[in-house]
Amino acid sequence: MQDQHFMQQWNAGHDSFSEGLGNGLTEKAKARFRRGSPRQERPESPLARRARLTGIGVIGGILTGASLGMVAPLVLAIDCPQAPPEAARSCTQAALA
């Protein structure tokens, strides 16, 4: 019985909610296109540009180091044909653990 009441209230409220949300988003889109030209971006100062590029470099270095740290043990364990298979298997299992 409670489920039935819940579903009736949901159906009654959902239509008005969806209509209001659709109207609000439509008005917001219309207001955005009414402005005409897009916003003018502020020029970037040399210090801000250097900071942005340094941040990108630091993130790239961290990602590269992490990738090499995860892949190197697997490559080193697999790329040793002179090692007996048991030694390579233990290295690979330790790297995957």
Backbone atoms as SQL, in Angstrom:
CREATE TABLE atoms (id INTEGER PRIMARY KEY, chain TEXT, resi INTEGER, resn TEXT, atom TEXT, x REAL, y REAL, z REAL);
INSERT INTO atoms VALUES
  (1, 'A', 1, 'MET', 'N', 0.818, -1.191, 0.000),
  (2, 'A', 1, 'MET', 'CA', 0.000, 0.000, 0.000),
  (3, 'A', 1, 'MET', 'C', 0.870, 1.267, 0.000),
  (4, 'A', 2, 'GLN', 'N', 1.930, 1.228, 0.799),
  (5, 'A', 2, 'GLN', 'CA', 2.824, 2.381, 0.830),
  (6, 'A', 2, 'GLN', 'C', 3.526, 2.569, -0.508),
  (7, 'A', 3, 'ASP', 'N', 3.839, 1.439, -1.150),
  (8, 'A', 3, 'ASP', 'CA', 4.476, 1.531, -2.463),
  (9, 'A', 3, 'ASP', 'C', 3.565, 2.210, -3.471),
  (10, 'A', 4, 'GLN', 'N', 2.281, 1.890, -3.395),
  (11, 'A', 4, 'GLN', 'CA', 1.322, 2.482, -4.320),
  (12, 'A', 4, 'GLN', 'C', 1.237, 3.991, -4.100),
  (13, 'A', 5, 'HIS', 'N', 1.168, 4.413, -2.844),
  (14, 'A', 5, 'HIS', 'CA', 1.124, 5.844, -2.541),
  (15, 'A', 5, 'HIS', 'C', 2.401, 6.547, -3.006),
  (16, 'A', 6, 'PHE', 'N', 3.533, 5.896, -2.766),
  (17, 'A', 6, 'PHE', 'CA', 4.801, 6.476, -3.183),
  (18, 'A', 6, 'PHE', 'C', 4.838, 6.664, -4.701),
  (19, 'A', 7, 'MET', 'N', 4.420, 5.634, -5.437),
  (20, 'A', 7, 'MET', 'CA', 4.452, 5.728, -6.896),
  (21, 'A', 7, 'MET', 'C', 3.479, 6.788, -7.414),
  (22, 'A', 8, 'GLN', 'N', 2.317, 6.926, -6.773),
  (23, 'A', 8, 'GLN', 'CA', 1.375, 7.958, -7.205),
  (24, 'A', 8, 'GLN', 'C', 1.956, 9.351, -6.963),
  (25, 'A', 9, 'GLN', 'N', 2.586, 9.539, -5.800),
  (26, 'A', 9, 'GLN', 'CA', 3.199, 10.829, -5.517),
  (27, 'A', 9, 'GLN', 'C', 4.377, 11.086, -6.463),
  (28, 'A', 10, 'TRP', 'N', 5.153, 10.039, -6.759),
  (29, 'A', 10, 'TRP', 'CA', 6.269, 10.182, -7.674),
  (30, 'A', 10, 'TRP', 'C', 5.784, 10.609, -9.059),
  (31, 'A', 11, 'ASN', 'N', 4.769, 9.931, -9.550),
  (32, 'A', 11, 'ASN', 'CA', 4.254, 10.247, -10.889),
  (33, 'A', 11, 'ASN', 'C', 3.679, 11.657, -10.939),
  (34, 'A', 12, 'ALA', 'N', 2.983, 12.067, -9.879),
  (35, 'A', 12, 'ALA', 'CA', 2.388, 13.407, -9.861),
  (36, 'A', 12, 'ALA', 'C', 3.478, 14.479, -9.796),
  (37, 'A', 13, 'GLY', 'N', 4.509, 14.245, -8.998),
  (38, 'A', 13, 'GLY', 'CA', 5.560, 15.237, -8.834),
  (39, 'A', 13, 'GLY', 'C', 6.587, 15.223, -9.955),
  (40, 'A', 14, 'HIS', 'N', 6.760, 14.065, -10.570),
  (41, 'A', 14, 'HIS', 'CA', 7.808, 13.938, -11.582),
  (42, 'A', 14, 'HIS', 'C', 7.485, 14.776, -12.820),
  (43, 'A', 15, 'ASP', 'N', 6.252, 14.789, -13.226),
  (44, 'A', 15, 'ASP', 'CA', 5.887, 15.568, -14.412),
  (45, 'A', 15, 'ASP', 'C', 6.139, 17.055, -14.203),
  (46, 'A', 16, 'SER', 'N', 5.711, 17.563, -13.047),
  (47, 'A', 16, 'SER', 'CA', 5.915, 18.996, -12.798),
  (48, 'A', 16, 'SER', 'C', 7.405, 19.308, -12.613),
  (49, 'A', 17, 'PHE', 'N', 8.135, 18.404, -11.982),
  (50, 'A', 17, 'PHE', 'CA', 9.573, 18.610, -11.806),
  (51, 'A', 17, 'PHE', 'C', 10.281, 18.630, -13.163),
  (52, 'A', 18, 'SER', 'N', 9.967, 17.662, -14.019),
  (53, 'A', 18, 'SER', 'CA', 10.599, 17.597, -15.332),
  (54, 'A', 18, 'SER', 'C', 10.257, 18.824, -16.170),
  (55, 'A', 19, 'GLU', 'N', 9.010, 19.260, -16.085),
  (56, 'A', 19, 'GLU', 'CA', 8.608, 20.445, -16.842),
  (57, 'A', 19, 'GLU', 'C', 9.345, 21.687, -16.350),
  (58, 'A', 20, 'GLY', 'N', 9.423, 21.844, -15.045),
  (59, 'A', 20, 'GLY', 'CA', 10.133, 22.996, -14.488),
  (60, 'A', 20, 'GLY', 'C', 11.611, 22.977, -14.814),
  (61, 'A', 21, 'LEU', 'N', 12.219, 21.796, -14.744),
  (62, 'A', 21, 'LEU', 'CA', 13.636, 21.671, -15.061),
  (63, 'A', 21, 'LEU', 'C', 13.883, 21.977, -16.537),
  (64, 'A', 22, 'GLY', 'N', 13.029, 21.443, -17.403),
  (65, 'A', 22, 'GLY', 'CA', 13.172, 21.720, -18.831),
  (66, 'A', 22, 'GLY', 'C', 13.013, 23.189, -19.146),
  (67, 'A', 23, 'ASN', 'N', 12.042, 23.845, -18.527),
  (68, 'A', 23, 'ASN', 'CA', 11.839, 25.275, -18.754),
  (69, 'A', 23, 'ASN', 'C', 13.032, 26.085, -18.264),
  (70, 'A', 24, 'GLY', 'N', 13.553, 25.723, -17.096),
  (71, 'A', 24, 'GLY', 'CA', 14.697, 26.447, -16.546),
  (72, 'A', 24, 'GLY', 'C', 15.929, 26.321, -17.428),
  (73, 'A', 25, 'LEU', 'N', 16.196, 25.101, -17.914),
  (74, 'A', 25, 'LEU', 'CA', 17.358, 24.905, -18.777),
  (75, 'A', 25, 'LEU', 'C', 17.176, 25.605, -20.119),
  (76, 'A', 26, 'THR', 'N', 15.937, 25.610, -20.632),
  (77, 'A', 26, 'THR', 'CA', 15.671, 26.304, -21.894),
  (78, 'A', 26, 'THR', 'C', 15.915, 27.797, -21.744),
  (79, 'A', 27, 'GLU', 'N', 15.445, 28.378, -20.650),
  (80, 'A', 27, 'GLU', 'CA', 15.648, 29.813, -20.421),
  (81, 'A', 27, 'GLU', 'C', 17.128, 30.138, -20.265),
  (82, 'A', 28, 'LYS', 'N', 17.851, 29.269, -19.591),
  (83, 'A', 28, 'LYS', 'CA', 19.286, 29.505, -19.412),
  (84, 'A', 28, 'LYS', 'C', 20.007, 29.451, -20.762),
  (85, 'A', 29, 'ALA', 'N', 19.643, 28.496, -21.610),
  (86, 'A', 29, 'ALA', 'CA', 20.267, 28.405, -22.929),
  (87, 'A', 29, 'ALA', 'C', 19.915, 29.617, -23.783),
  (88, 'A', 30, 'LYS', 'N', 18.670, 30.053, -23.720),
  (89, 'A', 30, 'LYS', 'CA', 18.271, 31.228, -24.496),
  (90, 'A', 30, 'LYS', 'C', 19.043, 32.462, -24.042),
  (91, 'A', 31, 'ALA', 'N', 19.203, 32.625, -22.731),
  (92, 'A', 31, 'ALA', 'CA', 19.932, 33.780, -22.205),
  (93, 'A', 31, 'ALA', 'C', 21.393, 33.729, -22.641),
  (94, 'A', 32, 'ARG', 'N', 21.958, 32.544, -22.712),
  (95, 'A', 32, 'ARG', 'CA', 23.363, 32.416, -23.121),
  (96, 'A', 32, 'ARG', 'C', 23.546, 32.792, -24.585),
  (97, 'A', 33, 'PHE', 'N', 22.619, 32.377, -25.438),
  (98, 'A', 33, 'PHE', 'CA', 22.739, 32.686, -26.854),
  (99, 'A', 33, 'PHE', 'C', 22.335, 34.123, -27.170),
  (100, 'A', 34, 'ARG', 'N', 21.566, 34.744, -26.286),
  (101, 'A', 34, 'ARG', 'CA', 21.177, 36.137, -26.494),
  (102, 'A', 34, 'ARG', 'C', 22.348, 37.085, -26.318),
  (103, 'A', 35, 'ARG', 'N', 23.319, 36.682, -25.559),
  (104, 'A', 35, 'ARG', 'CA', 24.464, 37.559, -25.284),
  (105, 'A', 35, 'ARG', 'C', 25.237, 37.891, -26.545),
  (106, 'A', 36, 'GLY', 'N', 25.206, 36.998, -27.497),
  (107, 'A', 36, 'GLY', 'CA', 25.916, 37.274, -28.742),
  (108, 'A', 36, 'GLY', 'C', 27.313, 36.708, -28.728),
  (109, 'A', 37, 'SER', 'N', 28.291, 37.549, -28.543),
  (110, 'A', 37, 'SER', 'CA', 29.677, 37.110, -28.631),
  (111, 'A', 37, 'SER', 'C', 30.079, 36.354, -27.365),
  (112, 'A', 38, 'PRO', 'N', 30.971, 35.386, -27.511),
  (113, 'A', 38, 'PRO', 'CA', 31.437, 34.665, -26.331),
  (114, 'A', 38, 'PRO', 'C', 32.287, 35.571, -25.444),
  (115, 'A', 39, 'ARG', 'N', 32.504, 35.114, -24.251),
  (116, 'A', 39, 'ARG', 'CA', 33.297, 35.900, -23.299),
  (117, 'A', 39, 'ARG', 'C', 34.720, 36.082, -23.818),
  (118, 'A', 40, 'GLN', 'N', 35.252, 37.244, -23.564),
  (119, 'A', 40, 'GLN', 'CA', 36.637, 37.511, -23.927),
  (120, 'A', 40, 'GLN', 'C', 37.535, 36.982, -22.812),
  (121, 'A', 41, 'GLU', 'N', 38.519, 36.190, -23.192),
  (122, 'A', 41, 'GLU', 'CA', 39.431, 35.666, -22.188),
  (123, 'A', 41, 'GLU', 'C', 40.485, 36.709, -21.838),
  (124, 'A', 42, 'ARG', 'N', 40.841, 36.709, -20.575),
  (125, 'A', 42, 'ARG', 'CA', 41.885, 37.637, -20.145),
  (126, 'A', 42, 'ARG', 'C', 43.235, 37.140, -20.626),
  (127, 'A', 43, 'PRO', 'N', 44.123, 38.033, -20.979),
  (128, 'A', 43, 'PRO', 'CA', 45.457, 37.583, -21.407),
  (129, 'A', 43, 'PRO', 'C', 46.201, 36.951, -20.226),
  (130, 'A', 44, 'GLU', 'N', 46.984, 35.944, -20.557),
  (131, 'A', 44, 'GLU', 'CA', 47.720, 35.216, -19.524),
  (132, 'A', 44, 'GLU', 'C', 49.070, 35.891, -19.295),
  (133, 'A', 45, 'SER', 'N', 49.385, 36.135, -18.035),
  (134, 'A', 45, 'SER', 'CA', 50.675, 36.761, -17.732),
  (135, 'A', 45, 'SER', 'C', 51.798, 35.738, -17.930),
  (136, 'A', 46, 'PRO', 'N', 53.010, 36.216, -18.142),
  (137, 'A', 46, 'PRO', 'CA', 54.132, 35.273, -18.329),
  (138, 'A', 46, 'PRO', 'C', 54.345, 34.360, -17.118),
  (139, 'A', 47, 'LEU', 'N', 54.139, 34.892, -15.923),
  (140, 'A', 47, 'LEU', 'CA', 54.311, 34.066, -14.734),
  (141, 'A', 47, 'LEU', 'C', 53.236, 32.985, -14.666),
  (142, 'A', 48, 'ALA', 'N', 51.988, 33.342, -14.995),
  (143, 'A', 48, 'ALA', 'CA', 50.911, 32.358, -14.975),
  (144, 'A', 48, 'ALA', 'C', 51.133, 31.279, -16.033),
  (145, 'A', 49, 'ARG', 'N', 51.626, 31.688, -17.203),
  (146, 'A', 49, 'ARG', 'CA', 51.911, 30.715, -18.265),
  (147, 'A', 49, 'ARG', 'C', 53.000, 29.756, -17.822),
  (148, 'A', 50, 'ARG', 'N', 54.067, 30.297, -17.236),
  (149, 'A', 50, 'ARG', 'CA', 55.164, 29.452, -16.766),
  (150, 'A', 50, 'ARG', 'C', 54.682, 28.496, -15.672),
  (151, 'A', 51, 'ALA', 'N', 53.836, 28.988, -14.768),
  (152, 'A', 51, 'ALA', 'CA', 53.317, 28.126, -13.702),
  (153, 'A', 51, 'ALA', 'C', 52.440, 27.021, -14.275),
  (154, 'A', 52, 'ARG', 'N', 51.595, 27.361, -15.261),
  (155, 'A', 52, 'ARG', 'CA', 50.720, 26.356, -15.874),
  (156, 'A', 52, 'ARG', 'C', 51.551, 25.285, -16.575),
  (157, 'A', 53, 'LEU', 'N', 52.563, 25.693, -17.345),
  (158, 'A', 53, 'LEU', 'CA', 53.390, 24.732, -18.057),
  (159, 'A', 53, 'LEU', 'C', 54.249, 23.900, -17.103),
  (160, 'A', 54, 'THR', 'N', 54.705, 24.499, -16.012),
  (161, 'A', 54, 'THR', 'CA', 55.464, 23.742, -15.018),
  (162, 'A', 54, 'THR', 'C', 54.580, 22.690, -14.361),
  (163, 'A', 55, 'GLY', 'N', 53.344, 23.056, -14.072),
  (164, 'A', 55, 'GLY', 'CA', 52.407, 22.090, -13.497),
  (165, 'A', 55, 'GLY', 'C', 52.152, 20.923, -14.429),
  (166, 'A', 56, 'ILE', 'N', 52.001, 21.217, -15.719),
  (167, 'A', 56, 'ILE', 'CA', 51.800, 20.146, -16.692),
  (168, 'A', 56, 'ILE', 'C', 53.035, 19.245, -16.749),
  (169, 'A', 57, 'GLY', 'N', 54.216, 19.843, -16.702),
  (170, 'A', 57, 'GLY', 'CA', 55.450, 19.062, -16.712),
  (171, 'A', 57, 'GLY', 'C', 55.596, 18.178, -15.485),
  (172, 'A', 58, 'VAL', 'N', 55.246, 18.715, -14.323),
  (173, 'A', 58, 'VAL', 'CA', 55.344, 17.932, -13.084),
  (174, 'A', 58, 'VAL', 'C', 54.374, 16.756, -13.126),
  (175, 'A', 59, 'ILE', 'N', 53.157, 17.004, -13.552),
  (176, 'A', 59, 'ILE', 'CA', 52.174, 15.921, -13.633),
  (177, 'A', 59, 'ILE', 'C', 52.629, 14.870, -14.642),
  (178, 'A', 60, 'GLY', 'N', 53.165, 15.306, -15.778),
  (179, 'A', 60, 'GLY', 'CA', 53.674, 14.360, -16.770),
  (180, 'A', 60, 'GLY', 'C', 54.821, 13.525, -16.222),
  (181, 'A', 61, 'GLY', 'N', 55.710, 14.152, -15.472),
  (182, 'A', 61, 'GLY', 'CA', 56.819, 13.411, -14.875),
  (183, 'A', 61, 'GLY', 'C', 56.355, 12.392, -13.855),
  (184, 'A', 62, 'ILE', 'N', 55.388, 12.773, -13.054),
  (185, 'A', 62, 'ILE', 'CA', 54.854, 11.840, -12.054),
  (186, 'A', 62, 'ILE', 'C', 54.201, 10.647, -12.742),
  (187, 'A', 63, 'LEU', 'N', 53.399, 10.916, -13.764),
  (188, 'A', 63, 'LEU', 'CA', 52.731, 9.825, -14.477),
  (189, 'A', 63, 'LEU', 'C', 53.736, 8.920, -15.188),
  (190, 'A', 64, 'THR', 'N', 54.766, 9.511, -15.780),
  (191, 'A', 64, 'THR', 'CA', 55.785, 8.712, -16.450),
  (192, 'A', 64, 'THR', 'C', 56.534, 7.841, -15.451),
  (193, 'A', 65, 'GLY', 'N', 56.918, 8.426, -14.326),
  (194, 'A', 65, 'GLY', 'CA', 57.620, 7.648, -13.300),
  (195, 'A', 65, 'GLY', 'C', 56.772, 6.522, -12.743),
  (196, 'A', 66, 'ALA', 'N', 55.503, 6.794, -12.512),
  (197, 'A', 66, 'ALA', 'CA', 54.618, 5.752, -11.998),
  (198, 'A', 66, 'ALA', 'C', 54.439, 4.638, -13.019),
  (199, 'A', 67, 'SER', 'N', 54.318, 5.005, -14.291),
  (200, 'A', 67, 'SER', 'CA', 54.166, 3.991, -15.341),
  (201, 'A', 67, 'SER', 'C', 55.408, 3.121, -15.440),
  (202, 'A', 68, 'LEU', 'N', 56.569, 3.759, -15.433),
  (203, 'A', 68, 'LEU', 'CA', 57.807, 2.982, -15.492),
  (204, 'A', 68, 'LEU', 'C', 57.982, 2.112, -14.253),
  (205, 'A', 69, 'GLY', 'N', 57.579, 2.634, -13.111),
  (206, 'A', 69, 'GLY', 'CA', 57.685, 1.856, -11.882),
  (207, 'A', 69, 'GLY', 'C', 56.796, 0.625, -11.875),
  (208, 'A', 70, 'MET', 'N', 55.672, 0.695, -12.579),
  (209, 'A', 70, 'MET', 'CA', 54.778, -0.460, -12.626),
  (210, 'A', 70, 'MET', 'C', 55.191, -1.450, -13.717),
  (211, 'A', 71, 'VAL', 'N', 55.726, -0.960, -14.827),
  (212, 'A', 71, 'VAL', 'CA', 56.011, -1.824, -15.967),
  (213, 'A', 71, 'VAL', 'C', 57.419, -2.414, -15.908),
  (214, 'A', 72, 'ALA', 'N', 58.376, -1.691, -15.361),
  (215, 'A', 72, 'ALA', 'CA', 59.779, -2.135, -15.368),
  (216, 'A', 72, 'ALA', 'C', 59.978, -3.503, -14.719),
  (217, 'A', 73, 'PRO', 'N', 59.417, -3.795, -13.555),
  (218, 'A', 73, 'PRO', 'CA', 59.638, -5.137, -12.981),
  (219, 'A', 73, 'PRO', 'C', 59.108, -6.248, -13.873),
  (220, 'A', 74, 'LEU', 'N', 57.994, -6.006, -14.547),
  (221, 'A', 74, 'LEU', 'CA', 57.464, -7.037, -15.434),
  (222, 'A', 74, 'LEU', 'C', 58.359, -7.232, -16.646),
  (223, 'A', 75, 'VAL', 'N', 58.839, -6.138, -17.221),
  (224, 'A', 75, 'VAL', 'CA', 59.696, -6.227, -18.401),
  (225, 'A', 75, 'VAL', 'C', 61.029, -6.880, -18.030),
  (226, 'A', 76, 'LEU', 'N', 61.601, -6.493, -16.911),
  (227, 'A', 76, 'LEU', 'CA', 62.878, -7.064, -16.502),
  (228, 'A', 76, 'LEU', 'C', 62.755, -8.541, -16.180),
  (229, 'A', 77, 'ALA', 'N', 61.643, -8.952, -15.613),
  (230, 'A', 77, 'ALA', 'CA', 61.458, -10.364, -15.278),
  (231, 'A', 77, 'ALA', 'C', 61.206, -11.191, -16.522),
  (232, 'A', 78, 'ILE', 'N', 60.522, -10.645, -17.511),
  (233, 'A', 78, 'ILE', 'CA', 60.210, -11.399, -18.724),
  (234, 'A', 78, 'ILE', 'C', 61.383, -11.370, -19.696),
  (235, 'A', 79, 'ASP', 'N', 62.156, -10.305, -19.711),
  (236, 'A', 79, 'ASP', 'CA', 63.217, -10.111, -20.698),
  (237, 'A', 79, 'ASP', 'C', 64.549, -10.691, -20.218),
  (238, 'A', 80, 'CYS', 'N', 64.526, -11.815, -19.550),
  (239, 'A', 80, 'CYS', 'CA', 65.748, -12.469, -19.085),
  (240, 'A', 80, 'CYS', 'C', 65.738, -13.917, -19.569),
  (241, 'A', 81, 'PRO', 'N', 66.095, -14.162, -20.834),
  (242, 'A', 81, 'PRO', 'CA', 66.040, -15.539, -21.331),
  (243, 'A', 81, 'PRO', 'C', 67.092, -16.440, -20.701),
  (244, 'A', 82, 'GLN', 'N', 68.182, -15.872, -20.160),
  (245, 'A', 82, 'GLN', 'CA', 69.210, -16.705, -19.565),
  (246, 'A', 82, 'GLN', 'C', 68.792, -17.225, -18.190),
  (247, 'A', 83, 'ALA', 'N', 67.800, -16.621, -17.587),
  (248, 'A', 83, 'ALA', 'CA', 67.358, -17.062, -16.270),
  (249, 'A', 83, 'ALA', 'C', 66.464, -18.287, -16.424),
  (250, 'A', 84, 'PRO', 'N', 66.552, -19.214, -15.473),
  (251, 'A', 84, 'PRO', 'CA', 65.648, -20.363, -15.545),
  (252, 'A', 84, 'PRO', 'C', 64.194, -19.903, -15.385),
  (253, 'A', 85, 'PRO', 'N', 63.248, -20.636, -15.935),
  (254, 'A', 85, 'PRO', 'CA', 61.840, -20.217, -15.857),
  (255, 'A', 85, 'PRO', 'C', 61.339, -20.042, -14.422),
  (256, 'A', 86, 'GLU', 'N', 61.870, -20.830, -13.496),
  (257, 'A', 86, 'GLU', 'CA', 61.413, -20.712, -12.106),
  (258, 'A', 86, 'GLU', 'C', 61.792, -19.351, -11.523),
  (259, 'A', 87, 'ALA', 'N', 62.986, -18.854, -11.852),
  (260, 'A', 87, 'ALA', 'CA', 63.425, -17.547, -11.342),
  (261, 'A', 87, 'ALA', 'C', 62.592, -16.432, -11.955),
  (262, 'A', 88, 'ALA', 'N', 62.321, -16.520, -13.242),
  (263, 'A', 88, 'ALA', 'CA', 61.495, -15.495, -13.889),
  (264, 'A', 88, 'ALA', 'C', 60.074, -15.520, -13.336),
  (265, 'A', 89, 'ARG', 'N', 59.563, -16.707, -13.051),
  (266, 'A', 89, 'ARG', 'CA', 58.200, -16.814, -12.525),
  (267, 'A', 89, 'ARG', 'C', 58.106, -16.172, -11.141),
  (268, 'A', 90, 'SER', 'N', 59.106, -16.384, -10.309),
  (269, 'A', 90, 'SER', 'CA', 59.055, -15.787, -8.971),
  (270, 'A', 90, 'SER', 'C', 59.166, -14.273, -9.043),
  (271, 'A', 91, 'CYS', 'N', 59.991, -13.739, -9.972),
  (272, 'A', 91, 'CYS', 'CA', 60.102, -12.302, -10.139),
  (273, 'A', 91, 'CYS', 'C', 58.795, -11.704, -10.644),
  (274, 'A', 92, 'THR', 'N', 58.173, -12.412, -11.594),
  (275, 'A', 92, 'THR', 'CA', 56.910, -11.911, -12.144),
  (276, 'A', 92, 'THR', 'C', 55.820, -11.935, -11.095),
  (277, 'A', 93, 'GLN', 'N', 55.757, -13.004, -10.303),
  (278, 'A', 93, 'GLN', 'CA', 54.732, -13.085, -9.264),
  (279, 'A', 93, 'GLN', 'C', 54.957, -12.013, -8.204),
  (280, 'A', 94, 'ALA', 'N', 56.205, -11.730, -7.887),
  (281, 'A', 94, 'ALA', 'CA', 56.481, -10.686, -6.902),
  (282, 'A', 94, 'ALA', 'C', 56.109, -9.318, -7.466),
  (283, 'A', 95, 'ALA', 'N', 56.319, -9.107, -8.761),
  (284, 'A', 95, 'ALA', 'CA', 55.977, -7.821, -9.364),
  (285, 'A', 95, 'ALA', 'C', 54.469, -7.624, -9.449),
  (286, 'A', 96, 'LEU', 'N', 53.741, -8.712, -9.667),
  (287, 'A', 96, 'LEU', 'CA', 52.274, -8.608, -9.781),
  (288, 'A', 96, 'LEU', 'C', 51.592, -8.558, -8.431),
  (289, 'A', 97, 'ALA', 'N', 52.272, -8.952, -7.368),
  (290, 'A', 97, 'ALA', 'CA', 51.634, -8.984, -6.045),
  (291, 'A', 97, 'ALA', 'C', 51.427, -7.610, -5.485);
